[in-house]
Amino acid sequence: MIRFYLKRLISDWEFKEGRRLTIGELAEKSKVARPTLSRILNQKGYNTTTDNLGRLCCFFNCRIEDLVEYIPDDSPLHENSKG
């Protein structure tokens, strides 16, 4: 599963800038649709495009690993890939 750290990046941005960042403002400035941002923030394991990930990394001036992390699960598919 992919885990997003968007909430943490928003919080860090707000601390650094000294003001609140709304989802609407983030959508406008990052060019990622507001519903997509909402899903990333609220749906565990949401699947989005690499374009959206790139846009968010550009906005936050961060690396991809600051935005997402791969979390192994115990699904049969994952078990079969271990070799």
N, CA and C atoms as a LAMMPS dump frame, in Angstrom:
ITEM: TIMESTEP
0
ITEM: NUMBER OF ATOMS
249
ITEM: BOX BOUNDS ff ff ff
-5.0000000000000000e+02 5.0000000000000000e+02
-5.0000000000000000e+02 5.0000000000000000e+02
-5.0000000000000000e+02 5.0000000000000000e+02
ITEM: ATOMS id mol type element x y z
1 1 1 N 0.846 -1.175 0
2 1 2 C 0 0 0
3 1 3 C 0.895 1.243 0
4 2 1 N 0.392 2.283 -0.608
5 2 2 C 1.089 3.567 -0.627
6 2 3 C 0.476 4.465 0.442
7 3 1 N 1.317 5.051 1.259
8 3 2 C 0.857 5.985 2.292
9 3 3 C 1.273 7.395 1.88
10 4 1 N 0.308 8.307 1.93
11 4 2 C 0.568 9.702 1.586
12 4 3 C 0.846 10.516 2.844
13 5 1 N 1.766 11.448 2.738
14 5 2 C 2.096 12.362 3.828
15 5 3 C 1.684 13.793 3.486
16 6 1 N 0.586 13.925 2.766
17 6 2 C 0.129 15.242 2.338
18 6 3 C -0.279 16.112 3.524
19 7 1 N -0.942 15.528 4.512
20 7 2 C -1.339 16.312 5.689
21 7 3 C -0.116 16.9 6.385
22 8 1 N 0.931 16.108 6.493
23 8 2 C 2.158 16.584 7.136
24 8 3 C 2.809 17.703 6.318
25 9 1 N 2.827 17.55 5.001
26 9 2 C 3.405 18.594 4.151
27 9 3 C 2.601 19.885 4.24
28 10 1 N 1.285 19.763 4.289
29 10 2 C 0.44 20.952 4.442
30 10 3 C 0.728 21.624 5.777
31 11 1 N 0.811 20.832 6.832
32 11 2 C 1.09 21.372 8.167
33 11 3 C 2.449 22.07 8.211
34 12 1 N 3.46 21.458 7.62
35 12 2 C 4.794 22.068 7.578
36 12 3 C 4.771 23.377 6.793
37 13 1 N 4.048 23.391 5.671
38 13 2 C 3.931 24.6 4.853
39 13 3 C 3.264 25.712 5.653
40 14 1 N 2.18 25.368 6.348
41 14 2 C 1.454 26.359 7.142
42 14 3 C 2.333 26.933 8.253
43 15 1 N 3.115 26.09 8.891
44 15 2 C 4.015 26.548 9.946
45 15 3 C 5.057 27.512 9.378
46 16 1 N 5.643 27.125 8.249
47 16 2 C 6.682 27.943 7.624
48 16 3 C 6.127 29.278 7.114
49 17 1 N 4.943 29.237 6.511
50 17 2 C 4.345 30.437 5.924
51 17 3 C 3.577 31.277 6.942
52 18 1 N 3.229 30.69 8.073
53 18 2 C 2.5 31.413 9.104
54 18 3 C 1.044 31.678 8.772
55 19 1 N 0.485 30.837 7.922
56 19 2 C -0.93 30.976 7.569
57 19 3 C -1.487 29.635 7.109
58 20 1 N -2.8 29.585 7.031
59 20 2 C -3.489 28.361 6.646
60 20 3 C -3.436 28.158 5.131
61 21 1 N -3.315 26.902 4.722
62 21 2 C -3.372 26.53 3.31
63 21 3 C -4.648 25.728 3.097
64 22 1 N -5.587 26.278 2.35
65 22 2 C -6.833 25.56 2.086
66 22 3 C -6.629 24.571 0.945
67 23 1 N -7.503 23.582 0.89
68 23 2 C -7.445 22.611 -0.198
69 23 3 C -7.7 23.323 -1.533
70 24 1 N -8.585 24.294 -1.516
71 24 2 C -8.85 25.063 -2.738
72 24 3 C -7.626 25.804 -3.235
73 25 1 N -6.902 26.426 -2.31
74 25 2 C -5.68 27.143 -2.693
75 25 3 C -4.623 26.168 -3.194
76 26 1 N -4.476 25.037 -2.505
77 26 2 C -3.51 24.029 -2.938
78 26 3 C -3.869 23.514 -4.328
79 27 1 N -5.153 23.272 -4.57
80 27 2 C -5.597 22.803 -5.886
81 27 3 C -5.258 23.824 -6.969
82 28 1 N -5.536 25.08 -6.687
83 28 2 C -5.277 26.141 -7.664
84 28 3 C -3.786 26.288 -7.957
85 29 1 N -2.979 26.283 -6.918
86 29 2 C -1.543 26.524 -7.101
87 29 3 C -0.785 25.302 -7.616
88 30 1 N -1.234 24.106 -7.248
89 30 2 C -0.529 22.894 -7.668
90 30 3 C -1.069 22.32 -8.975
91 31 1 N -2.249 22.787 -9.391
92 31 2 C -2.921 22.262 -10.589
93 31 3 C -3.346 20.803 -10.415
94 32 1 N -3.603 20.4 -9.161
95 32 2 C -4.18 19.089 -8.865
96 32 3 C -5.63 19.348 -8.473
97 33 1 N -6.554 18.632 -9.084
98 33 2 C -7.978 18.867 -8.843
99 33 3 C -8.331 18.722 -7.361
100 34 1 N -9.222 19.578 -6.914
101 34 2 C -9.64 19.574 -5.512
102 34 3 C -10.188 18.209 -5.073
103 35 1 N -11.051 17.545 -5.878
104 35 2 C -11.529 16.218 -5.463
105 35 3 C -10.394 15.197 -5.321
106 36 1 N -9.386 15.311 -6.171
107 36 2 C -8.229 14.412 -6.075
108 36 3 C -7.482 14.648 -4.774
109 37 1 N -7.263 15.904 -4.421
110 37 2 C -6.588 16.22 -3.158
111 37 3 C -7.387 15.692 -1.978
112 38 1 N -8.693 15.852 -2.039
113 38 2 C -9.553 15.365 -0.966
114 38 3 C -9.443 13.849 -0.826
115 39 1 N -9.404 13.149 -1.941
116 39 2 C -9.268 11.683 -1.895
117 39 3 C -7.901 11.273 -1.35
118 40 1 N -6.852 11.957 -1.775
119 40 2 C -5.512 11.655 -1.253
120 40 3 C -5.49 11.83 0.261
121 41 1 N -6.133 12.887 0.733
122 41 2 C -6.149 13.178 2.169
123 41 3 C -7.024 12.218 2.969
124 42 1 N -8.096 11.707 2.371
125 42 2 C -9.099 10.989 3.157
126 42 3 C -9.304 9.517 2.836
127 43 1 N -8.839 9.048 1.675
128 43 2 C -9.05 7.651 1.306
129 43 3 C -7.752 6.865 1.432
130 44 1 N -7.736 5.947 2.358
131 44 2 C -6.559 5.1 2.559
132 44 3 C -6.267 4.319 1.277
133 45 1 N -5.024 4.389 0.821
134 45 2 C -4.608 3.651 -0.362
135 45 3 C -5.096 4.227 -1.678
136 46 1 N -5.478 5.503 -1.698
137 46 2 C -5.974 6.114 -2.938
138 46 3 C -4.918 6.024 -4.035
139 47 1 N -5.375 5.781 -5.259
140 47 2 C -4.503 5.639 -6.417
141 47 3 C -4.584 6.907 -7.262
142 48 1 N -3.47 7.596 -7.428
143 48 2 C -3.441 8.81 -8.25
144 48 3 C -2.333 8.695 -9.289
145 49 1 N -2.227 9.673 -10.158
146 49 2 C -1.24 9.627 -11.24
147 49 3 C 0.113 10.182 -10.788
148 50 1 N 1.136 9.794 -11.516
149 50 2 C 2.464 10.341 -11.231
150 50 3 C 2.518 11.828 -11.556
151 51 1 N 1.699 12.28 -12.493
152 51 2 C 1.63 13.722 -12.782
153 51 3 C 1.194 14.487 -11.541
154 52 1 N 0.172 13.985 -10.854
155 52 2 C -0.294 14.646 -9.631
156 52 3 C 0.774 14.631 -8.546
157 53 1 N 1.471 13.517 -8.421
158 53 2 C 2.544 13.437 -7.423
159 53 3 C 3.639 14.448 -7.751
160 54 1 N 3.983 14.552 -9.02
161 54 2 C 4.992 15.516 -9.448
162 54 3 C 4.576 16.954 -9.181
163 55 1 N 3.319 17.255 -9.437
164 55 2 C 2.817 18.613 -9.182
165 55 3 C 2.873 18.956 -7.696
166 56 1 N 2.52 17.994 -6.852
167 56 2 C 2.57 18.239 -5.408
168 56 3 C 4.013 18.403 -4.936
169 57 1 N 4.915 17.579 -5.449
170 57 2 C 6.328 17.724 -5.093
171 57 3 C 6.854 19.087 -5.532
172 58 1 N 6.431 19.538 -6.689
173 58 2 C 6.847 20.855 -7.178
174 58 3 C 6.323 21.95 -6.259
175 59 1 N 5.053 21.896 -5.89
176 59 2 C 4.474 22.922 -5.028
177 59 3 C 5.185 22.966 -3.676
178 60 1 N 5.384 21.8 -3.067
179 60 2 C 5.989 21.75 -1.735
180 60 3 C 7.517 21.767 -1.778
181 61 1 N 8.084 21.733 -2.993
182 61 2 C 9.535 21.702 -3.158
183 61 3 C 10.131 20.559 -2.332
184 62 1 N 9.584 19.358 -2.571
185 62 2 C 10.014 18.191 -1.796
186 62 3 C 10.329 17.035 -2.734
187 63 1 N 10.914 16.008 -2.182
188 63 2 C 11.191 14.783 -2.92
189 63 3 C 9.973 13.869 -2.822
190 64 1 N 9.879 12.921 -3.738
191 64 2 C 8.742 12.006 -3.752
192 64 3 C 8.64 11.231 -2.433
193 65 1 N 9.774 10.887 -1.853
194 65 2 C 9.744 10.13 -0.595
195 65 3 C 9.27 10.973 0.591
196 66 1 N 9.22 12.287 0.417
197 66 2 C 8.622 13.149 1.441
198 66 3 C 7.096 13.141 1.342
199 67 1 N 6.582 12.745 0.193
200 67 2 C 5.144 12.754 -0.066
201 67 3 C 4.503 11.378 0.083
202 68 1 N 5.204 10.333 -0.335
203 68 2 C 4.637 8.979 -0.299
204 68 3 C 5.632 7.989 0.285
205 69 1 N 5.078 6.903 0.808
206 69 2 C 5.9 5.809 1.324
207 69 3 C 5.214 4.498 0.98
208 70 1 N 5.997 3.509 0.577
209 70 2 C 5.459 2.178 0.331
210 70 3 C 5.426 1.421 1.646
211 71 1 N 4.253 0.906 1.991
212 71 2 C 4.078 0.109 3.202
213 71 3 C 3.719 -1.305 2.762
214 72 1 N 4.603 -2.285 2.981
215 72 2 C 4.261 -3.662 2.597
216 72 3 C 3.05 -4.149 3.392
217 73 1 N 2.215 -4.938 2.723
218 73 2 C 1.1 -5.544 3.44
219 73 3 C 1.277 -7.056 3.433
220 74 1 N 0.358 -7.738 4.045
221 74 2 C 0.458 -9.194 4.16
222 74 3 C -0.466 -9.906 3.183
223 75 1 N -0.758 -9.267 2.062
224 75 2 C -1.656 -9.875 1.084
225 75 3 C -0.958 -11.041 0.385
226 76 1 N -1.73 -12.001 -0.141
227 76 2 C -1.129 -13.128 -0.868
228 76 3 C -0.277 -12.668 -2.049
229 77 1 N -0.689 -11.621 -2.735
230 77 2 C 0.089 -11.104 -3.862
231 77 3 C 1.473 -10.689 -3.397
232 78 1 N 1.55 -9.991 -2.275
233 78 2 C 2.829 -9.557 -1.731
234 78 3 C 3.66 -10.764 -1.298
235 79 1 N 3.041 -11.763 -0.685
236 79 2 C 3.755 -12.96 -0.23
237 79 3 C 4.37 -13.706 -1.413
238 80 1 N 3.643 -13.805 -2.547
239 80 2 C 4.148 -14.508 -3.722
240 80 3 C 5.318 -13.791 -4.369
241 81 1 N 5.428 -12.501 -4.197
242 81 2 C 6.508 -11.756 -4.838
243 81 3 C 7.818 -11.855 -4.072
244 82 1 N 7.787 -12.483 -2.882
245 82 2 C 9.012 -12.605 -2.087
246 82 3 C 9.961 -13.652 -2.65
247 83 1 N 9.455 -14.526 -3.497
248 83 2 C 10.324 -15.466 -4.151
249 83 3 C 10.259 -16.796 -3.565
